[in-house]
Amino acid sequence: MIKHAERFIRKVAIAVIGLAATARVGAGEESTRVYENRLKPIVDPRPILGDFPQFVEPVREVERFEAPTLIDDPGADLEVRAWRFSYNARGIIEVPNRLRSDRTAVIVVHPWGIDDGQGWRTPEPAGVAFQCTPAKNKIVLDHAATVINPFLKAQRGKVRLVAYSLPGTEDPIRKQIYRSFRGQPSARDRERGHLELKAKLASFAYQGQALPTALLVAAETPTIDYFKQFPGLDAGTAYDGRGFWEQPIPVMKSIDVDLRDLVIYDGEGYPALRAFFKSQGVRHVLLAGYNTDMCVCSTTAGYKNLSQDFDVFLVGDATIATFPAHPTPRFATTSAVCFAALNLFITQVSWVCPVPVPAIRR
């Protein structure tokens, strides 16, 4: 009797939702469908974020549920399994998705080319940029070479766009190197641009002042003055030097940038990005890059913006969070990814693959 009542209530709820969806379509809004949010416990779940434990600590939540397919594009050729966390469901919910790759873009947020041999360097003796120390920058460069670059190579030529977001606005040097919303450089343009980039970056004096050796602090509450004069992060002109942040920041050398890859400039704002992606027929975004808890979240190409207009999947092992006071980004990255998972789908490199071709029956 109870099961019959539950089925009846479920049918009524679906009918009401369907009527509401029909009303929305009649009002000129985007067409809708009913998604049946059935959660089935996963008995033998696959590992989550376990492929690159040197960069991202695996997720060990034991309460896992399987939900029905959410995105199922007609003609889909890209399988993207994803998960999110729900306190109300009391566990991780895994959702299969089937996407059309020609409606999908891959974005790498802020792959800054610092300390990578292109010429842009961390200023001495106390300058900060990107992950804020040369040693931490090296970890990120290794991560890009190990995780992101192979991922981009696997998707390039299949997805609609491979893109990178960089600080500032388009300048004469980067205009020659990277495709933007406005133009596509030639191979010759790029060659000339790289020569100019090398000369420009080499001409800067990567020198700032040393740490203060004396601080004037209040006798009774010294911590206030102490941190005002000696904060944990000061990326201003004192330590980095005037003009450091006006340099033409390139994409890191760990990533092989194709001539057709796109660069998004933060200074141009999200509306320009949204309009361009819409014009290209993009509906879905696979998001990677640096840093998970800051730029990947809140800059022009961050998920707070993109998730308003597109289906966004954060590629959890293709991102790294800031990791102060730690020699490894493993734990900080997992924490940032899991926090994002409250309202964002998380996938991983090995979960993005071609849709399996059905076996031919004989």
C-alpha positions as CSV (number, residue, x, y, z in Angstrom):
1,M,0.0,0.0,0.0
2,I,2.8,2.4,0.9
3,K,4.7,1.7,-2.3
4,H,1.5,2.3,-4.4
5,A,1.0,5.6,-2.6
6,E,4.6,6.6,-3.2
7,R,4.3,5.8,-6.9
8,F,1.1,7.8,-7.2
9,I,2.7,10.9,-5.5
10,R,5.7,10.6,-7.8
11,K,3.5,10.5,-10.9
12,V,1.5,13.5,-9.7
13,A,4.7,15.5,-9.0
14,I,6.1,14.7,-12.5
15,A,2.8,15.8,-14.0
16,V,2.9,19.1,-12.1
17,I,6.5,19.7,-13.2
18,G,5.6,18.9,-16.8
19,L,2.7,21.4,-16.7
20,A,5.1,24.1,-15.3
21,A,7.6,23.3,-18.0
22,T,5.0,23.6,-20.7
23,A,3.9,27.0,-19.3
24,R,7.5,28.2,-19.4
25,V,7.9,27.2,-23.1
26,G,4.7,28.9,-23.9
27,A,6.1,32.0,-22.3
28,G,9.0,32.0,-24.7
29,E,11.6,30.6,-22.2
30,E,14.1,27.8,-23.0
31,S,12.5,24.4,-23.5
32,T,12.6,22.1,-20.5
33,R,12.2,18.5,-19.6
34,V,11.6,16.5,-16.4
35,Y,14.7,15.0,-14.9
36,E,13.9,12.1,-12.5
37,N,16.4,12.5,-9.6
38,R,16.6,8.8,-8.6
39,L,19.6,8.1,-6.4
40,K,20.9,4.5,-6.3
41,P,23.7,3.5,-3.9
42,I,26.9,2.5,-5.6
43,V,28.1,-0.8,-4.2
44,D,31.6,-0.9,-5.7
45,P,32.4,2.7,-6.7
46,R,35.4,3.6,-8.9
47,P,38.1,5.8,-7.4
48,I,37.7,9.5,-7.5
49,L,40.7,11.7,-8.3
50,G,43.1,8.8,-7.8
51,D,45.1,9.0,-11.0
52,F,47.5,11.8,-10.0
53,P,47.9,11.5,-6.2
54,Q,51.2,13.5,-6.3
55,F,49.1,16.6,-7.2
56,V,45.6,15.9,-5.9
57,E,44.7,13.8,-2.8
58,P,42.1,11.2,-3.8
59,V,38.5,11.6,-2.5
60,R,37.6,9.0,0.0
61,E,33.9,9.6,0.8
62,V,32.2,6.2,1.1
63,E,28.6,7.3,0.7
64,R,28.2,7.3,-3.1
65,F,25.1,7.3,-5.3
66,E,24.4,6.9,-9.0
67,A,21.9,9.2,-10.7
68,P,20.4,9.0,-14.2
69,T,22.1,10.7,-17.2
70,L,21.6,14.5,-17.0
71,I,23.1,15.7,-20.3
72,D,22.3,13.5,-23.3
73,D,23.0,15.4,-26.5
74,P,21.6,13.9,-29.7
75,G,24.6,12.7,-31.6
76,A,26.8,12.7,-28.5
77,D,30.3,11.5,-29.0
78,L,31.9,12.6,-25.6
79,E,31.3,10.8,-22.4
80,V,31.8,12.9,-19.2
81,R,31.0,11.2,-16.0
82,A,30.8,13.7,-13.1
83,W,30.1,14.0,-9.4
84,R,28.9,16.5,-6.9
85,F,28.5,16.5,-3.1
86,S,25.2,17.0,-1.3
87,Y,24.8,17.3,2.4
88,N,21.1,16.7,2.1
89,A,21.7,13.5,0.1
90,R,24.5,12.7,2.6
91,G,27.0,11.7,0.1
92,I,28.5,12.0,-3.4
93,I,26.2,11.8,-6.4
94,E,27.7,10.5,-9.6
95,V,26.0,11.5,-12.9
96,P,26.8,10.1,-16.4
97,N,26.7,12.6,-19.2
98,R,26.8,12.4,-23.0
99,L,28.0,15.5,-24.8
100,R,28.5,16.6,-28.3
101,S,32.2,17.6,-28.5
102,D,31.5,20.2,-31.2
103,R,29.4,22.0,-28.5
104,T,32.1,21.7,-25.9
105,A,35.0,24.0,-25.0
106,V,38.1,23.3,-22.8
107,I,39.4,26.2,-20.8
108,V,42.6,26.4,-18.8
109,V,42.5,29.3,-16.4
110,H,45.7,31.3,-15.8
111,P,48.4,29.0,-17.0
112,W,51.0,31.8,-16.4
113,G,54.4,31.3,-18.1
114,I,56.6,32.3,-15.1
115,D,59.9,30.6,-14.2
116,D,59.6,28.4,-17.2
117,G,62.4,29.6,-19.4
118,Q,60.5,32.1,-21.5
119,G,62.0,35.0,-19.6
120,W,59.3,36.1,-17.1
121,R,60.8,35.3,-13.7
122,T,60.0,35.7,-10.1
123,P,61.8,38.9,-8.8
124,E,64.5,38.5,-6.2
125,P,65.0,38.5,-3.3
126,A,61.4,38.4,-2.1
127,G,59.1,38.8,-5.1
128,V,56.0,36.8,-5.6
129,A,53.9,35.6,-8.6
130,F,51.6,32.8,-9.5
131,Q,52.2,30.1,-6.8
132,C,54.4,32.7,-5.1
133,T,57.7,30.9,-4.8
134,P,59.9,29.5,-7.6
135,A,59.7,26.0,-6.0
136,K,55.9,26.1,-5.9
137,N,55.8,27.4,-9.5
138,K,57.9,24.4,-10.6
139,I,55.3,22.0,-9.2
140,V,52.6,23.7,-11.2
141,L,54.7,23.6,-14.4
142,D,55.2,19.9,-13.8
143,H,51.5,19.4,-13.2
144,A,50.7,21.2,-16.5
145,A,53.2,18.9,-18.4
146,T,52.0,15.7,-16.7
147,V,48.2,16.3,-16.6
148,I,46.9,19.3,-18.6
149,N,49.0,19.1,-21.8
150,P,48.2,15.5,-22.5
151,F,44.5,16.2,-21.7
152,L,44.5,19.1,-24.2
153,K,46.2,17.0,-26.9
154,A,43.5,14.3,-26.5
155,Q,40.7,16.8,-26.8
156,R,42.1,19.2,-29.4
157,G,40.6,18.7,-32.8
158,K,37.5,17.2,-31.3
159,V,36.1,19.8,-29.0
160,R,34.9,23.2,-30.5
161,L,37.6,25.2,-28.6
162,V,40.7,24.9,-26.5
163,A,41.2,28.2,-24.6
164,Y,43.3,29.8,-22.0
165,S,42.6,32.8,-19.8
166,L,45.4,35.3,-19.1
167,P,45.6,38.5,-17.1
168,G,45.2,42.0,-18.6
169,T,44.1,42.9,-22.1
170,E,45.5,42.0,-25.5
171,D,48.8,43.8,-26.2
172,P,50.8,44.1,-29.5
173,I,53.1,41.2,-28.6
174,R,50.5,38.6,-27.5
175,K,48.3,39.7,-30.4
176,Q,50.9,38.2,-32.7
177,I,51.2,34.9,-30.7
178,Y,47.6,34.0,-29.7
179,R,44.2,33.8,-31.3
180,S,41.7,36.1,-29.6
181,F,38.1,37.1,-30.0
182,R,39.2,39.6,-32.7
183,G,41.7,37.8,-34.8
184,Q,43.9,34.8,-35.7
185,P,47.6,35.2,-36.1
186,S,49.6,33.4,-38.8
187,A,52.5,31.1,-38.2
188,R,54.8,33.9,-39.3
189,D,53.1,36.3,-36.9
190,R,53.7,33.9,-34.0
191,E,57.3,33.5,-34.9
192,R,57.9,37.2,-34.8
193,G,55.8,37.6,-31.7
194,H,57.9,35.0,-29.8
195,L,61.0,36.9,-30.7
196,E,59.5,40.2,-29.4
197,L,58.3,38.4,-26.3
198,K,61.7,37.0,-25.5
199,A,63.3,40.4,-25.9
200,K,60.6,42.2,-23.9
201,L,60.8,39.8,-20.9
202,A,64.6,39.8,-20.9
203,S,64.7,43.6,-20.7
204,F,62.9,43.8,-17.4
205,A,65.0,44.0,-14.1
206,Y,63.6,41.3,-11.9
207,Q,64.6,42.9,-8.7
208,G,62.7,44.3,-5.8
209,Q,63.5,45.3,-2.2
210,A,64.4,42.9,0.5
211,L,62.3,41.9,3.5
212,P,62.1,44.6,6.2
213,T,64.6,44.1,9.0
214,A,62.8,46.5,11.5
215,L,59.1,47.2,12.1
216,L,57.5,50.0,14.2
217,V,54.7,48.3,16.2
218,A,52.4,49.4,19.0
219,A,53.5,48.4,22.5
220,E,50.1,46.9,23.6
221,T,48.7,45.4,20.3
222,P,51.8,44.7,18.1
223,T,50.2,42.1,15.9
224,I,48.1,44.8,14.1
225,D,51.1,46.8,13.0
226,Y,53.1,43.7,12.4
227,F,50.8,42.3,9.7
228,K,50.1,45.7,8.1
229,Q,53.8,46.1,7.5
230,F,54.7,42.5,6.8
231,P,51.7,40.7,5.3
232,G,51.8,37.1,4.2
233,L,51.4,38.1,0.5
234,D,52.5,41.4,-1.0
235,A,52.6,41.2,-4.8
236,G,53.0,45.0,-5.2
237,T,55.8,47.1,-6.6
238,A,57.9,46.9,-3.4
239,Y,58.9,43.3,-3.9
240,D,58.1,42.7,-7.6
241,G,59.3,46.0,-9.0
242,R,57.4,48.6,-10.9
243,G,56.2,47.3,-14.3
244,F,56.4,43.6,-13.4
245,W,52.6,43.1,-13.8
246,E,52.5,45.1,-17.1
247,Q,54.7,42.5,-18.9
248,P,53.0,40.4,-21.6
249,I,52.3,37.3,-19.6
250,P,52.5,34.2,-21.8
251,V,51.0,30.7,-21.5
252,M,53.4,28.4,-19.7
253,K,55.9,26.5,-21.8
254,S,54.6,23.2,-20.3
255,I,51.6,23.5,-22.6
256,D,51.9,23.1,-26.4
257,V,49.7,26.0,-27.6
258,D,48.2,25.3,-31.0
259,L,47.8,28.2,-33.4
260,R,44.0,27.7,-33.4
261,D,43.8,27.7,-29.5
262,L,42.1,30.8,-28.1
263,V,43.3,33.2,-25.4
264,I,40.7,35.0,-23.2
265,Y,41.9,38.2,-21.5
266,D,40.5,38.9,-18.1
267,G,40.4,42.7,-18.8
268,E,37.8,42.2,-21.5
269,G,35.2,40.9,-19.1
270,Y,32.8,38.0,-19.0
271,P,30.1,39.4,-21.4
272,A,32.6,39.3,-24.3
273,L,33.5,35.7,-23.4
274,R,29.9,34.7,-23.2
275,A,29.0,36.3,-26.5
276,F,31.9,34.7,-28.3
277,F,31.2,31.2,-27.0
278,K,27.5,31.5,-27.9
279,S,28.5,32.5,-31.4
280,Q,30.6,29.4,-31.6
281,G,27.7,27.1,-30.5
282,V,29.4,26.2,-27.2
283,R,27.1,24.8,-24.6
284,H,29.4,22.8,-22.3
285,V,32.7,23.7,-20.7
286,L,35.4,21.5,-19.3
287,L,37.3,23.8,-16.9
288,A,40.9,23.3,-15.7
289,G,43.8,25.5,-14.5
290,Y,45.1,27.6,-11.6
291,N,44.3,28.3,-8.8
292,T,41.2,26.3,-7.9
293,D,40.2,28.4,-4.9
294,M,40.8,31.7,-6.6
295,C,41.2,32.3,-10.3
296,V,39.4,29.2,-11.4
297,C,36.5,30.3,-9.3
298,S,36.2,34.1,-9.6
299,T,38.0,35.5,-12.7
300,T,36.5,36.2,-16.1
301,A,36.7,32.5,-17.2
302,G,35.9,31.2,-13.7
303,Y,33.1,28.9,-12.9
304,K,31.0,31.5,-11.0
305,N,30.6,33.3,-14.4
306,L,30.5,30.4,-16.7
307,S,27.9,28.3,-14.8
308,Q,25.3,31.1,-15.3
309,D,25.2,30.3,-19.1
310,F,26.9,26.9,-19.7
311,D,27.1,23.4,-18.4
312,V,30.4,23.5,-16.5
313,F,32.5,20.6,-15.4
314,L,35.6,21.2,-13.3
315,V,38.3,18.7,-14.2
316,G,39.4,18.0,-10.7
317,D,42.8,16.6,-11.4
318,A,43.6,19.2,-14.0
319,T,43.6,22.0,-11.5
320,I,45.7,23.0,-8.5
321,A,44.8,25.2,-5.5
322,T,47.0,27.6,-3.6
323,F,48.9,25.7,-1.0
324,P,50.6,28.0,1.5
325,A,52.7,26.4,4.3
326,H,52.6,23.0,2.5
327,P,55.2,21.4,0.2
328,T,52.5,19.7,-1.9
329,P,49.2,20.9,-3.4
330,R,47.5,17.6,-2.8
331,F,45.3,18.4,0.2
332,A,44.6,22.0,-0.6
333,T,43.4,21.1,-4.1
334,T,41.1,18.3,-2.9
335,S,39.6,20.6,-0.3
336,A,39.0,23.3,-3.0
337,V,37.5,20.8,-5.4
338,C,35.2,19.3,-2.8
339,F,34.0,22.7,-1.7
340,A,33.2,23.6,-5.4
341,A,31.4,20.3,-5.7
342,L,28.5,21.6,-3.6
343,N,27.2,23.5,-6.6
344,L,29.4,22.4,-9.5
345,F,30.0,19.1,-11.3
346,I,33.5,17.6,-10.9
347,T,35.0,15.3,-13.5
348,Q,38.5,14.0,-14.0
349,V,40.8,13.4,-17.0
350,S,40.1,9.7,-17.2
351,W,36.4,10.3,-17.0
352,V,36.3,12.3,-20.2
353,C,36.4,9.9,-23.1
354,P,34.7,9.0,-26.4
355,V,31.2,7.5,-26.2
356,P,31.6,3.8,-26.6
357,V,30.6,2.5,-30.0
358,P,27.8,-0.1,-29.7
359,A,28.9,-3.6,-30.7
360,I,27.5,-4.8,-34.0
361,R,25.1,-7.7,-33.6
362,R,25.6,-10.6,-36.0
